Amino acid sequence: MAGFKDLKGQGHAPTLFMAFLYFDMSFMVWTMLGPLSTEISEALALAGHMMTAGEKATLLSLPILSGALLRILLGFGVDKLGAKTTALMAQTVVIAALLTAFFMGSNITYNALLIVALGLGFAGASFAVALPQAGQWYPPKLQGVVLGIAGAGNIGVVIDFLFAPKIAELWGWESVFGVGAAMAIVVLIAYAFLAKNAPADVYTARPKKLKDYAKLLKDKDTWWFNLFYAVSFGGFVGFAGYMKVYLMNTYQADMGSFGIDVFNEPNVKVIAGYFGALTIFAGAVLRPVGGAIADKLGGIKSLYIFFGVVVLLAIINATVTLPFGIAIVVLFLIMANLGMANGAVFQLVPQRFGKDIGIMTGIIGAAGGLGGTALIKTLGWSKGAFDGYSAGFMIFAVVVLVALSGISLVKTRWRTTWGVSAGGRI
């Protein structure tokens, strides 16, 4: 089983670290609107704009949607311009969006927030840069753990939920964007000095044309990976983006009884951030564990396990009214298995599409973002239509079951064709 100790003497450690940090910072600002949803809604209400449930869902899902589509563009940039140049350009746009929200502050309008949300999509698209930049430095047998480490940057959303509501309570919600911009600038400078593109003797870039994208989209394996990642990453980022809204709508009274705000008197919005961070932390930190498990057991078997657990827990949450404490445990385990499934999917992708990893990371990453957008909208629809989330969780469980069926359909062909010479366990 490939582990962290196997990385010694391999690849380029500073680039791997900066890929993680760049993705961590990017993921933090990409999902920033989620933990600030209540505060922003209250601020707009004071300015005379009462957000409807549909407008709130649109605002939360827009960075996810734009990030999904921009992943294809940035994946193209990785192959054309190189990962480093692409990352620097994208991060500049993100910093501009953060500063816009900060300086407009309480004068910001809903439409201006939508523009900021579009800009934050460039942060979500960083996935299509950070993972291939890290993976290009390392051999096939280490792809699971390497891409797991780089992808664990999604722990940034945990930082969001831990600190954004508290910063907003102390200094105003707009200050969160100012802090985010300052941190993003520091990371940008460090990345510019430390990260390097893999040299030609390690990885040879093969710039693609649009017809190359079209060719890959005709490959049925592309669509299978799209489905699997739309479920795993889409589930993770969708639940993460909507987690505070879900907890506030479902367990606000329960959270109000927790006096765990060590900085001040308990504030239910801050408490919701803490519990949201707890559940999301599982999926973020366990992504490299999922990749390492997939290196040992094979990506297919690992996905069977991770998706199977998610189906069971989603059905339980949809059919049983759970006490708050048990619900948090269930959400924690759902996010944990989705995070590990993310690592397992990207243990397989470089083995199947090693020569096209830049483009494929963009395409499959886009599918993940679209899956997250669909989940947020589904949960919002469930709340609006039935005043609850049972229908939303059940629909998600059915989609995961479809993915499990897909794994059954492709496993034999994958193992007997490209899997034979892939270089790692399938």
Residue pairs with C-beta under 8 A, 6 or more apart in sequence:
1 292
1 295
1 296
2 141
2 142
2 144
2 145
2 292
2 295
2 296
3 145
3 292
4 145
4 149
6 142
6 145
7 13
7 16
7 138
7 142
7 145
7 146
10 137
10 138
10 139
10 142
11 134
11 137
11 138
11 142
11 146
12 137
12 196
12 198
14 194
14 195
14 196
15 133
15 134
15 137
15 194
15 195
15 196
15 198
16 134
16 137
16 146
16 149
16 150
17 194
18 190
18 191
18 194
18 195
19 130
19 131
19 133
19 134
19 150
19 153
19 195
20 130
20 134
20 149
20 150
20 152
20 153
21 153
21 187
21 190
21 191
22 87
22 91
22 126
22 129
22 130
22 153
22 187
22 191
22 195
23 126
23 127
23 130
23 131
23 150
23 151
23 153
23 154
23 156
24 152
24 153
24 154
24 155
24 156
24 159
25 123
25 153
25 156
25 183
25 184
25 187
26 91
26 94
26 123
26 124
26 126
26 127
26 130
26 153
26 156
27 123
27 124
27 126
27 153
27 154
27 155
27 156
27 157
28 156
28 157
28 159
28 160
28 180
28 183
29 94
29 98
29 120
29 123
29 156
29 180
29 184
30 63
30 64
30 67
30 120
30 121
30 123
30 124
30 126
30 156
30 157
31 63
31 156
31 157
31 160
31 237
31 240
31 241
32 120
32 160
32 164
32 176
32 177
32 180
33 40
33 59
33 60
33 63
33 113
33 117
33 120
33 241
34 60
34 157
34 160
34 161
34 240
34 241
34 242
34 243
34 244
34 245
35 160
35 161
35 164
35 165
35 244
35 273
35 276
36 164
36 165
36 168
36 173
36 176
37 56
37 59
37 60
37 244
37 245
38 165
38 244
38 245
38 248
38 269
38 272
39 165
39 168
39 169
39 173
39 269
40 59
40 113
40 173
41 51
41 56
43 106
43 173
44 50
44 51
44 110
45 51
46 106
47 106
47 109
49 109
49 110
51 59
51 110
53 380
53 383
53 384
54 380
54 384
55 110
56 245
56 380
57 376
57 377
57 380
58 114
59 110
59 113
59 114
59 117
60 241
60 242
60 245
60 376
61 241
61 372
61 373
61 376
61 377
62 114
62 117
62 118
62 121
63 117
63 118
63 120
63 121
63 123
63 124
64 121
64 124
64 237
64 238
64 241
64 369
64 372
64 373
64 376
65 121
65 369
65 370
65 373
66 117
66 118
66 120
66 121
66 122
66 124
67 120
67 121
67 122
67 123
67 124
67 125
67 127
67 369
68 121
68 124
68 365
68 366
68 367
68 368
68 369
68 370
68 372
68 373
69 121
69 366
69 369
70 90
70 121
70 122
70 124
70 125
71 124
71 125
71 127
71 128
71 361
71 362
71 363
71 365
71 366
71 369
72 128
72 213
72 362
72 363
72 366
73 125
73 362
74 86
74 90
74 122
74 125
74 126
74 128
74 129
74 362
75 128
75 132
75 358
75 359
75 360
75 361
75 362
75 363
75 365
76 208
76 213
76 358
76 359
76 362
77 85
77 86
77 89
77 90
77 129
78 86
78 128
78 129
78 132
78 133
78 358
78 361
78 362
79 205
79 206
79 207
79 208
79 358
79 359
80 207
80 208
81 89
82 197
82 205
83 129
83 130
83 132
83 133
83 136
83 195
83 197
83 358
84 133
84 191
84 195
84 196
84 197
86 129
87 126
87 129
87 130
87 133
87 191
87 195
88 188
88 191
88 192
90 122
90 123
90 125
90 126
90 129
91 122
91 123
91 126
91 184
91 187
91 188
91 191
92 188
93 119
93 122
94 119
94 120
94 122
94 123
94 184
95 181
95 184
95 185
95 188
96 119
97 115
97 116
97 118
97 119
97 120
97 122
98 116
98 120
98 177
98 178
98 180
98 181
98 184
99 177
99 178
99 181
100 112
100 115
100 116
100 119
101 108
101 113
101 116
101 174
101 177
102 174
102 175
102 177
102 178
102 181
104 112
104 174
105 172
105 174
106 172
106 174
108 116
108 174
124 237
124 369
125 362
125 365
127 151
127 361
127 365
127 368
128 358
128 361
128 362
128 365
128 366
130 150
130 151
130 153
131 147
131 150
131 151
131 346
131 361
131 365
132 357
132 358
132 361
133 150
133 195
133 197
133 198
134 146
134 147
134 149
134 150
135 143
135 146
135 147
135 150
135 350
135 357
136 197
136 198
136 202
136 203
136 357
137 146
137 198
137 202
137 203
138 146
139 423
140 350
140 351
140 354
140 422
140 423
140 424
141 295
141 423
141 424
142 295
143 291
143 295
143 346
143 347
143 350
143 351
143 424
144 291
144 292
144 294
144 295
144 299
144 343
144 344
144 346
144 347
144 424
145 288
145 291
145 292
145 295
146 291
147 291
147 343
147 346
147 347
147 350
148 287
148 288
148 289
148 290
148 291
148 292
148 343
148 346
148 347
149 288
151 287
151 288
151 291
151 342
151 343
151 346
152 284
152 285
152 287
152 288
154 236
154 237
154 283
154 284
154 287
154 339
154 342
155 281
155 284
155 285
156 284
157 237
157 240
157 280
157 284
158 277
158 280
158 281
158 284
159 277
160 277
161 243
161 244
161 273
161 274
161 276
161 277
161 280
162 273
162 274
162 277
163 273
164 176
164 273
165 244
165 267
165 269
165 270
165 272
165 273
166 261
166 263
166 270
166 273
167 175
167 176
167 179
168 175
168 176
169 264
169 267
169 269
169 270
206 355
206 356
208 356
208 358
208 359
212 356
212 359
213 359
213 363
216 222
216 353
216 356
216 359
216 360
216 363
217 223
217 363
221 352
221 353
221 410
221 414
222 353
222 360
222 363
222 364
224 406
224 410
225 345
225 348
225 349
225 352
225 360
225 364
225 367
226 363
226 364
226 367
227 367
227 402
227 403
227 406
228 303
228 341
228 345
228 403
228 406
228 407
229 342
229 345
229 364
229 365
229 367
229 368
229 371
230 367
230 368
230 370
230 371
230 374
231 307
231 341
231 371
231 399
231 400
231 403
232 303
232 306
232 307
232 338
232 341
232 342
232 344
232 345
232 368
233 338
233 342
233 345
233 365
233 368
233 369
233 371
233 372
234 367
234 368
234 369
234 370
234 371
234 372
234 373
234 374
234 375
235 310
235 334
235 338
235 371
235 372
235 375
235 396
235 400
236 283
236 335
236 338
236 339
236 342
236 372
237 368
237 369
237 372
238 371
238 372
238 373
238 374
238 375
238 376
238 379
239 246
239 279
239 280
239 331
239 334
239 335
239 338
239 375
240 276
240 280
240 283
240 335
241 372
241 376
242 375
242 376
242 379
242 380
243 276
243 279
243 280
243 331
244 269
244 272
244 273
244 276
246 379
246 389
247 255
247 272
247 275
247 276
248 255
248 268
248 269
248 272
249 383
250 327
250 388
250 389
251 324
251 327
252 268
252 272
254 324
255 268
255 271
255 272
255 275
255 324
256 266
256 268
256 271
258 266
258 271
259 266
260 266
260 271
260 274
261 267
261 270
261 271
261 274
275 328
278 328
278 332
279 328
279 331
279 332
279 334
279 335
280 335
282 332
282 333
282 335
282 336
282 339
283 335
283 336
283 338
283 339
283 340
283 342
284 339
285 339
286 336
286 339
286 340
286 343
287 339
287 340
287 342
287 343
288 343
289 340
289 343
290 302
290 306
290 339
290 340
290 341
290 342
290 343
290 344
290 347
291 343
291 344
291 346
291 347
292 343
293 302
293 340
293 343
293 344
294 302
294 303
294 343
294 344
294 347
294 348
294 425
295 347
295 424
295 425
296 425
297 425
298 425
298 426
299 344
299 345
299 347
299 348
299 425
299 426
300 348
300 407
300 411
300 414
300 415
300 426
302 340
302 341
302 344
302 347
303 341
303 344
303 345
303 403
303 407
304 404
304 407
306 337
306 338
306 340
306 341
306 344
307 337
307 341
307 400
307 403
307 404
307 407
308 404
309 333
309 337
310 334
310 337
310 338
310 341
310 397
310 400
311 397
311 400
311 401
311 404
313 330
313 333
313 334
313 337
314 334
314 393
314 394
314 396
314 397
314 400
315 393
315 394
315 397
316 322
316 330
317 327
317 330
317 331
317 334
317 389
317 393
318 389
318 390
318 391
318 392
318 393
318 394
318 397
319 390
319 394
322 330
345 364
347 424
348 414
348 426
349 357
349 360
349 361
349 364
350 357
351 418
351 419
351 422
351 423
351 424
351 426
352 414
352 418
352 422
353 360
375 392
375 396
378 392
378 395
378 396
379 389
379 392
381 391
381 392
382 388
382 389
382 390
382 391
382 392
382 393
382 395
383 389
383 392
385 391
414 426
415 426
419 426
